[in-house]
Amino acid sequence: AFRELADGEARAASLEQHLTDLESRIEELLATVEQRDNVTSKPQGRSSEQSGEASIEGSQDHSNQPR
């Protein structure tokens, strides 16, 4: 029973470390995106282009679904 408990604690510690690493990576990615948004000279133009692409992709995804 103690061995199972120790194994569980080791797994929990490993998962916690992995989640901490993921959180750090997500924060780095968010900071990068925020920097790009701040550097962009025409954010309105880019966002309209991106929303247009998303609309096209979204319509393609729905066309494959049976009605």
C-alpha positions as protocol buffer text, in pm:
chain_id: "A"
residue {
  index: 1
  type: ALA
  ca { x: 0 y: 0 z: 0 }
}
residue {
  index: 2
  type: PHE
  ca { x: 283 y: 238 z: 85 }
}
residue {
  index: 3
  type: ARG
  ca { x: 458 y: 159 z: -242 }
}
residue {
  index: 4
  type: GLU
  ca { x: 140 y: 240 z: -438 }
}
residue {
  index: 5
  type: LEU
  ca { x: 106 y: 564 z: -245 }
}
residue {
  index: 6
  type: ALA
  ca { x: 468 y: 656 z: -319 }
}
residue {
  index: 7
  type: ASP
  ca { x: 418 y: 574 z: -689 }
}
residue {
  index: 8
  type: GLY
  ca { x: 107 y: 791 z: -696 }
}
residue {
  index: 9
  type: GLU
  ca { x: 291 y: 1079 z: -532 }
}
residue {
  index: 10
  type: ALA
  ca { x: 575 y: 1046 z: -782 }
}
residue {
  index: 11
  type: ARG
  ca { x: 328 y: 1053 z: -1072 }
}
residue {
  index: 12
  type: ALA
  ca { x: 152 y: 1355 z: -924 }
}
residue {
  index: 13
  type: ALA
  ca { x: 482 y: 1539 z: -888 }
}
residue {
  index: 14
  type: SER
  ca { x: 574 y: 1452 z: -1247 }
}
residue {
  index: 15
  type: LEU
  ca { x: 237 y: 1574 z: -1375 }
}
residue {
  index: 16
  type: GLU
  ca { x: 265 y: 1892 z: -1172 }
}
residue {
  index: 17
  type: GLN
  ca { x: 609 y: 1964 z: -1322 }
}
residue {
  index: 18
  type: HIS
  ca { x: 478 y: 1895 z: -1672 }
}
residue {
  index: 19
  type: LEU
  ca { x: 184 y: 2132 z: -1617 }
}
residue {
  index: 20
  type: THR
  ca { x: 419 y: 2399 z: -1484 }
}
residue {
  index: 21
  type: ASP
  ca { x: 634 y: 2363 z: -1797 }
}
residue {
  index: 22
  type: LEU
  ca { x: 324 y: 2389 z: -2018 }
}
residue {
  index: 23
  type: GLU
  ca { x: 207 y: 2698 z: -1833 }
}
residue {
  index: 24
  type: SER
  ca { x: 545 y: 2863 z: -1887 }
}
residue {
  index: 25
  type: ARG
  ca { x: 536 y: 2781 z: -2257 }
}
residue {
  index: 26
  type: ILE
  ca { x: 181 y: 2918 z: -2291 }
}
residue {
  index: 27
  type: GLU
  ca { x: 286 y: 3240 z: -2118 }
}
residue {
  index: 28
  type: GLU
  ca { x: 581 y: 3273 z: -2360 }
}
residue {
  index: 29
  type: LEU
  ca { x: 352 y: 3222 z: -2659 }
}
residue {
  index: 30
  type: LEU
  ca { x: 100 y: 3477 z: -2530 }
}
residue {
  index: 31
  type: ALA
  ca { x: 377 y: 3731 z: -2475 }
}
residue {
  index: 32
  type: THR
  ca { x: 499 y: 3672 z: -2832 }
}
residue {
  index: 33
  type: VAL
  ca { x: 148 y: 3724 z: -2971 }
}
residue {
  index: 34
  type: GLU
  ca { x: 103 y: 4041 z: -2766 }
}
residue {
  index: 35
  type: GLN
  ca { x: 437 y: 4176 z: -2893 }
}
residue {
  index: 36
  type: ARG
  ca { x: 334 y: 4106 z: -3253 }
}
residue {
  index: 37
  type: ASP
  ca { x: 2 y: 4281 z: -3199 }
}
residue {
  index: 38
  type: ASN
  ca { x: 178 y: 4585 z: -3054 }
}
residue {
  index: 39
  type: VAL
  ca { x: 434 y: 4597 z: -3339 }
}
residue {
  index: 40
  type: THR
  ca { x: 179 y: 4562 z: -3618 }
}
residue {
  index: 41
  type: SER
  ca { x: 124 y: 4898 z: -3785 }
}
residue {
  index: 42
  type: LYS
  ca { x: -223 y: 4812 z: -3922 }
}
residue {
  index: 43
  type: PRO
  ca { x: -397 y: 4573 z: -3681 }
}
residue {
  index: 44
  type: GLN
  ca { x: -743 y: 4638 z: -3834 }
}
residue {
  index: 45
  type: GLY
  ca { x: -627 y: 4522 z: -4178 }
}
residue {
  index: 46
  type: ARG
  ca { x: -473 y: 4205 z: -4046 }
}
residue {
  index: 47
  type: SER
  ca { x: -772 y: 4116 z: -3831 }
}
residue {
  index: 48
  type: SER
  ca { x: -1012 y: 4156 z: -4123 }
}
residue {
  index: 49
  type: GLU
  ca { x: -792 y: 3934 z: -4338 }
}
residue {
  index: 50
  type: GLN
  ca { x: -774 y: 3674 z: -4064 }
}
residue {
  index: 51
  type: SER
  ca { x: -1149 y: 3682 z: -4005 }
}
residue {
  index: 52
  type: GLY
  ca { x: -1203 y: 3636 z: -4379 }
}
residue {
  index: 53
  type: GLU
  ca { x: -979 y: 3334 z: -4381 }
}
residue {
  index: 54
  type: ALA
  ca { x: -1159 y: 3192 z: -4079 }
}
residue {
  index: 55
  type: SER
  ca { x: -1494 y: 3240 z: -4256 }
}
residue {
  index: 56
  type: ILE
  ca { x: -1370 y: 3054 z: -4562 }
}
residue {
  index: 57
  type: GLU
  ca { x: -1226 y: 2772 z: -4354 }
}
residue {
  index: 58
  type: GLY
  ca { x: -1542 y: 2754 z: -4147 }
}
residue {
  index: 59
  type: SER
  ca { x: -1762 y: 2725 z: -4455 }
}
residue {
  index: 60
  type: GLN
  ca { x: -1542 y: 2449 z: -4593 }
}
residue {
  index: 61
  type: ASP
  ca { x: -1564 y: 2256 z: -4270 }
}
residue {
  index: 62
  type: HIS
  ca { x: -1944 y: 2273 z: -4268 }
}
residue {
  index: 63
  type: SER
  ca { x: -1977 y: 2168 z: -4632 }
}
residue {
  index: 64
  type: ASN
  ca { x: -1833 y: 1826 z: -4550 }
}
residue {
  index: 65
  type: GLN
  ca { x: -2092 y: 1755 z: -4283 }
}
residue {
  index: 66
  type: PRO
  ca { x: -2411 y: 1570 z: -4386 }
}
residue {
  index: 67
  type: ARG
  ca { x: -2731 y: 1772 z: -4369 }
}
